[in-house]
Amino acid sequence: MTQDDDLRVSLQTLSTERADPAYADLDVRSTVDQVSVMIAQAAQAAEAVAGRSAEIAAAVDGIVAQRAKGGRLIYIGAGTAGRMGVLDASEIPPTYGTAPEEVVGLIAGGEVAVRGAVENAEDDDVAGAEAIDRIGLTAADAVVGISASGRTPYVAGALERAQRLGAFTISLAGNTDAAISRGVDVAIEIDAGPEAVAGSTRLKAGTVQKLVLNTLSTLAMVQEGKVLGNLMVDVQATNEKLRVRAERIVMQATGCDRTVAADALRRADGSAKVAILIAAGADADAAHELLAESHGRLRPALAALGAPAGGNSIA
C-alpha cells in the first residue's frame, strides 16, 4: 500500500471528512431550509464544545500558569485552523492591552496563507518545527496546536518540537484519537460530526475552533486581572468607539457620571484602569502606585483605596 493509499484510508475514518446523508439534498432545498441547516450545525458545534469543558478548563489553567512565568500563548495551525489562531491572537492586544508578542498566531505558509491557500504547506512537519524554533520558544510558553482533522503534519511537527523544549502543549482537534494529541499536556478533541457540506471544515469545525480559542484567551485574560467583573478594563481606546466604551467602563465600575469619567480618562492618559482609581478618589500617581502594588489587578487596588467597585456590572 502506498503512502497515498494510507492517507485515503486514514481520511475515510475521520468524522470531519464524512458526507452526512441527511444533507444529500442540500443543494435543492429552499433557502429557508438551507439557513436552518446552517443554524442547526452551529448549535451542534456549541453543544460539542460544552462536552469538553473539563479539558478546556485544564488548558486555561495551564496557559495562566505559563503566563505567570512570563510565557507566551502560541497558536499554530494550517488553513482555516491557522487563520482562527491568527484571528484570536490579533484581537487580544486592543481588547486587553497586551503586547503583540504575548499572544502569537502561526500559520503554515506564513502571512500570505492568511488570505489565500498555500499548497502543501500543511504537509510539512519539519516546517512546523522550524516555525517553533524561529520564535525562540521556551519552557515558559504555552502552545496550542489546531487541526480539524487532528493529523496535520505541520501542527504535529510543531507540537513535538514544543514538547521537547518543555513548553505546555495543548491540542485542539476535530476528531478523537488525534495524531496531534500524542504526548500533549491537554488534549481537546471535539467531534461535532460531519459537515453540512462534506469536508468543508471552515464550517462546524471552524466554529468549534473559534469557540474554544475565544474561551482560552478570554479566560486567561480574566484570570490575569484584565477584566473587572465583566468589564474589559485594559481596553486600548484607539478610536472614538473605544474611547466611548472606556468612558462607559469607568462609569459602570465606579458609579460616577460621564463628566467625571471623561475627566478621569484624560488625567489617566486614556487608561481605563487608572481612570477607575482616579474616579474612585486617587490622584494619578497614587493610582499607578496602587496598580503596581496589586500587580495590575483593580479589585485589590480599589480595596486598598477603600473604594469598592460600584455600578450594575460589579459585585
C-alpha positions as CSV (number, residue, x, y, z in Angstrom):
1,M,0.0,0.0,0.0
2,T,1.4,3.4,-1.0
3,Q,1.6,6.5,1.2
4,D,-1.3,8.0,-0.7
5,D,-3.4,4.8,-0.1
6,D,-2.6,5.1,3.6
7,L,-3.8,8.7,3.6
8,R,-7.0,7.7,1.8
9,V,-7.8,5.0,4.3
10,S,-7.0,7.4,7.2
11,L,-9.2,10.2,5.9
12,Q,-12.1,7.9,5.4
13,T,-12.2,7.3,9.2
14,L,-12.4,11.0,10.1
15,S,-15.7,12.4,11.1
16,T,-14.8,15.8,9.5
17,E,-14.3,14.1,6.1
18,R,-17.5,12.1,6.0
19,A,-20.6,13.0,4.0
20,D,-23.7,13.2,6.1
21,P,-26.6,11.5,4.1
22,A,-29.1,13.8,6.0
23,Y,-27.9,16.7,3.7
24,A,-27.6,14.8,0.4
25,D,-30.3,17.1,-1.0
26,L,-28.8,20.3,0.5
27,D,-28.4,21.9,-3.0
28,V,-32.1,21.6,-3.9
29,R,-33.6,22.7,-0.6
30,S,-35.2,26.1,-0.1
31,T,-33.1,29.0,1.1
32,V,-35.0,29.0,4.4
33,D,-34.3,25.3,4.9
34,Q,-30.6,25.8,4.0
35,V,-30.4,28.6,6.6
36,S,-32.0,26.3,9.2
37,V,-29.3,23.6,8.4
38,M,-26.5,26.1,9.0
39,I,-28.0,27.3,12.3
40,A,-28.6,23.8,13.5
41,Q,-25.0,22.9,12.6
42,A,-23.7,25.8,14.6
43,A,-25.8,24.7,17.6
44,Q,-24.3,21.2,17.3
45,A,-20.8,22.8,17.4
46,A,-21.5,24.7,20.6
47,E,-23.0,21.6,22.2
48,A,-19.9,19.5,21.3
49,V,-17.7,22.2,22.8
50,A,-19.7,22.2,26.0
51,G,-19.0,18.4,26.3
52,R,-15.3,19.2,26.7
53,S,-15.4,21.9,29.3
54,A,-13.1,20.0,31.7
55,E,-10.3,19.8,29.2
56,I,-10.8,23.4,28.2
57,A,-10.6,24.5,31.8
58,A,-7.4,22.5,32.3
59,A,-6.0,24.2,29.2
60,V,-6.9,27.6,30.6
61,D,-5.2,26.8,33.9
62,G,-2.1,25.7,32.1
63,I,-1.9,28.8,30.0
64,V,-2.4,31.1,33.0
65,A,0.3,29.3,34.9
66,Q,2.7,29.7,31.9
67,R,1.9,33.3,31.5
68,A,2.6,33.9,35.2
69,K,6.1,32.7,34.4
70,G,6.4,35.3,31.7
71,G,5.5,32.9,28.9
72,R,3.5,33.5,25.7
73,L,0.4,31.9,24.3
74,I,1.2,30.5,20.9
75,Y,-1.4,29.2,18.4
76,I,-0.3,27.1,15.4
77,G,-2.3,25.6,12.6
78,A,-2.8,25.3,8.8
79,G,-5.6,26.7,6.6
80,T,-8.8,27.6,8.5
81,A,-7.4,26.4,11.7
82,G,-4.3,28.6,11.4
83,R,-6.4,31.6,10.4
84,M,-8.5,31.1,13.6
85,G,-5.4,31.2,15.7
86,V,-4.1,34.3,13.9
87,L,-7.5,36.0,14.3
88,D,-7.7,35.3,18.0
89,A,-4.1,36.4,18.6
90,S,-4.6,39.6,16.7
91,E,-7.6,40.6,18.8
92,I,-6.0,40.3,22.2
93,P,-3.8,43.4,22.3
94,P,-6.5,46.0,21.6
95,T,-9.0,44.3,23.9
96,Y,-6.8,43.5,26.8
97,G,-3.8,45.8,26.5
98,T,-1.2,43.1,25.9
99,A,1.9,43.5,23.8
100,P,1.6,41.9,20.4
101,E,4.3,39.3,21.1
102,E,2.4,37.9,24.2
103,V,-0.2,36.0,22.1
104,V,1.1,34.8,18.7
105,G,-0.6,33.1,15.8
106,L,1.5,31.0,13.4
107,I,0.1,29.6,10.2
108,A,1.5,27.1,7.7
109,G,2.8,29.0,4.7
110,G,3.3,32.3,6.6
111,E,1.3,35.5,6.4
112,V,0.4,35.0,2.7
113,A,-1.6,31.9,3.9
114,V,-4.0,34.1,6.0
115,R,-5.6,35.4,2.8
116,G,-5.0,32.5,0.4
117,A,-4.2,28.8,0.1
118,V,-0.5,27.8,0.2
119,E,-0.3,24.4,-1.4
120,N,1.3,21.6,0.6
121,A,2.3,23.8,3.5
122,E,0.2,21.8,5.9
123,D,2.0,18.6,4.9
124,D,5.4,19.7,6.1
125,D,6.1,18.6,9.7
126,V,9.7,20.0,9.5
127,A,8.3,23.4,8.7
128,G,6.1,23.2,11.8
129,A,9.1,22.5,14.0
130,E,11.1,25.3,12.3
131,A,8.2,27.8,12.9
132,I,8.5,27.0,16.6
133,D,12.3,27.4,16.5
134,R,12.0,30.8,14.8
135,I,10.0,32.3,17.6
136,G,12.5,31.2,20.2
137,L,10.1,29.0,22.1
138,T,10.9,28.4,25.8
139,A,9.6,26.1,28.5
140,A,7.6,29.0,29.9
141,D,5.4,29.2,26.8
142,A,2.1,27.5,26.1
143,V,1.4,26.1,22.6
144,V,-2.0,25.3,21.1
145,G,-1.9,23.2,18.0
146,I,-5.1,23.4,16.0
147,S,-6.2,20.9,13.3
148,A,-9.7,19.9,12.2
149,S,-8.5,16.5,11.1
150,G,-6.3,16.1,14.1
151,R,-3.5,14.8,11.8
152,T,-2.0,17.8,10.1
153,P,1.8,17.2,9.9
154,Y,2.7,20.8,10.2
155,V,0.9,21.0,13.5
156,A,2.2,17.6,14.7
157,G,5.8,18.7,14.0
158,A,5.3,22.0,15.9
159,L,3.8,20.3,19.0
160,E,6.5,17.6,19.0
161,R,9.2,20.3,19.0
162,A,7.4,22.3,21.7
163,Q,7.2,19.2,23.9
164,R,11.0,18.6,23.5
165,L,11.6,22.2,24.6
166,G,9.4,21.7,27.7
167,A,6.6,24.1,26.8
168,F,3.0,23.4,28.0
169,T,1.2,21.9,25.0
170,I,-2.4,21.7,24.0
171,S,-4.1,20.0,21.0
172,L,-7.3,21.2,19.6
173,A,-8.6,18.6,17.2
174,G,-12.0,18.0,15.4
175,N,-11.6,14.2,15.7
176,T,-10.9,11.8,18.5
177,D,-7.7,9.8,18.9
178,A,-5.9,12.6,17.0
179,A,-2.3,12.3,15.9
180,I,-1.6,15.8,17.2
181,S,-2.7,14.8,20.7
182,R,0.2,12.4,21.2
183,G,2.2,13.5,24.2
184,V,0.5,16.8,24.8
185,D,-0.3,18.1,28.3
186,V,-4.0,18.7,27.5
187,A,-5.9,17.1,24.6
188,I,-9.1,18.9,23.5
189,E,-10.7,16.6,21.0
190,I,-14.2,17.8,19.8
191,D,-16.0,15.6,17.3
192,A,-19.0,17.7,16.2
193,G,-19.9,15.3,13.4
194,P,-19.8,15.6,9.6
195,E,-20.1,19.0,7.9
196,A,-23.3,20.0,6.1
197,V,-21.0,20.4,3.1
198,A,-18.8,17.3,3.3
199,G,-15.2,18.1,4.3
200,S,-15.7,21.9,4.5
201,T,-14.1,22.2,7.9
202,R,-14.3,26.0,7.8
203,L,-18.0,25.4,8.9
204,K,-18.7,23.4,12.1
205,A,-15.1,22.6,12.8
206,G,-14.2,26.2,12.4
207,T,-17.0,27.2,14.8
208,V,-15.6,24.8,17.3
209,Q,-12.2,26.3,17.0
210,K,-13.5,29.8,17.3
211,L,-15.4,29.0,20.5
212,V,-12.5,27.2,22.1
213,L,-9.9,29.8,21.2
214,N,-12.1,32.6,22.4
215,T,-12.6,30.8,25.7
216,L,-8.9,30.0,26.2
217,S,-7.7,33.6,25.6
218,T,-10.5,35.4,27.2
219,L,-10.4,33.4,30.4
220,A,-6.6,33.7,30.6
221,M,-7.1,37.5,30.4
222,V,-9.9,37.4,33.0
223,Q,-7.7,35.4,35.4
224,E,-4.8,37.8,34.9
225,G,-6.9,40.7,36.2
226,K,-7.5,42.3,32.8
227,V,-11.3,42.2,33.5
228,L,-13.1,43.7,36.5
229,G,-16.4,41.9,36.9
230,N,-17.2,41.6,33.2
231,L,-15.7,44.9,32.2
232,M,-12.6,45.0,29.9
233,V,-10.6,47.4,32.0
234,D,-7.4,47.1,29.9
235,V,-9.1,48.1,26.7
236,Q,-7.0,50.3,24.4
237,A,-9.0,53.4,23.5
238,T,-7.6,53.7,20.0
239,N,-10.7,55.1,18.2
240,E,-13.8,57.0,19.1
241,K,-16.0,53.9,19.7
242,L,-13.4,52.5,22.1
243,R,-13.0,55.9,23.8
244,V,-16.7,56.0,24.5
245,R,-16.5,52.4,25.7
246,A,-13.7,53.2,28.1
247,E,-15.8,56.1,29.4
248,R,-18.7,53.8,30.0
249,I,-16.5,51.2,31.7
250,V,-15.3,53.8,34.2
251,M,-18.9,54.9,34.9
252,Q,-20.0,51.3,35.4
253,A,-17.1,50.4,37.6
254,T,-17.4,53.3,39.9
255,G,-20.9,54.6,39.6
256,C,-19.6,58.1,38.5
257,D,-21.2,60.3,35.9
258,R,-20.0,60.8,32.3
259,T,-18.2,64.1,33.2
260,V,-16.2,62.6,36.0
261,A,-15.4,59.5,33.8
262,A,-14.2,61.7,30.9
263,D,-12.0,63.8,33.2
264,A,-10.5,60.8,34.9
265,L,-9.7,59.2,31.5
266,R,-8.0,62.5,30.4
267,R,-5.9,62.5,33.6
268,A,-5.1,58.8,33.1
269,D,-3.9,59.3,29.5
270,G,-6.7,57.0,28.4
271,S,-6.1,54.1,30.7
272,A,-9.4,52.8,32.0
273,K,-7.8,51.1,34.9
274,V,-6.0,54.2,36.1
275,A,-9.1,56.3,35.4
276,I,-11.3,54.0,37.6
277,L,-9.0,54.6,40.5
278,I,-8.9,58.3,39.9
279,A,-12.7,58.4,39.7
280,A,-12.7,56.5,43.0
281,G,-10.7,59.2,44.7
282,A,-7.0,58.6,43.9
283,D,-4.7,61.0,42.1
284,A,-2.9,59.8,39.0
285,D,0.4,59.0,40.8
286,A,-1.4,57.1,43.6
287,A,-3.4,55.2,41.1
288,H,-0.3,54.0,39.3
289,E,1.3,53.0,42.6
290,L,-1.8,51.0,43.7
291,L,-1.8,49.1,40.4
292,A,1.9,48.4,40.7
293,E,1.4,47.0,44.2
294,S,-1.6,44.9,43.1
295,H,0.3,43.6,40.0
296,G,-2.2,45.3,37.8
297,R,-5.3,43.9,39.4
298,L,-8.0,46.5,40.0
299,R,-10.1,44.8,42.7
300,P,-7.3,44.8,45.4
301,A,-6.3,48.2,44.3
302,L,-9.8,49.5,44.8
303,A,-9.9,47.7,48.2
304,A,-6.7,49.4,49.3
305,L,-8.1,52.7,48.3
306,G,-11.2,51.9,50.4
307,A,-13.5,52.3,47.4
308,P,-15.3,49.1,46.5
309,A,-16.4,48.8,42.8
310,G,-19.9,50.0,42.0
311,G,-22.3,50.0,39.1
312,N,-24.5,47.3,37.8
313,S,-21.8,45.0,36.5
314,I,-19.6,44.6,39.5
315,A,-20.5,42.7,42.6
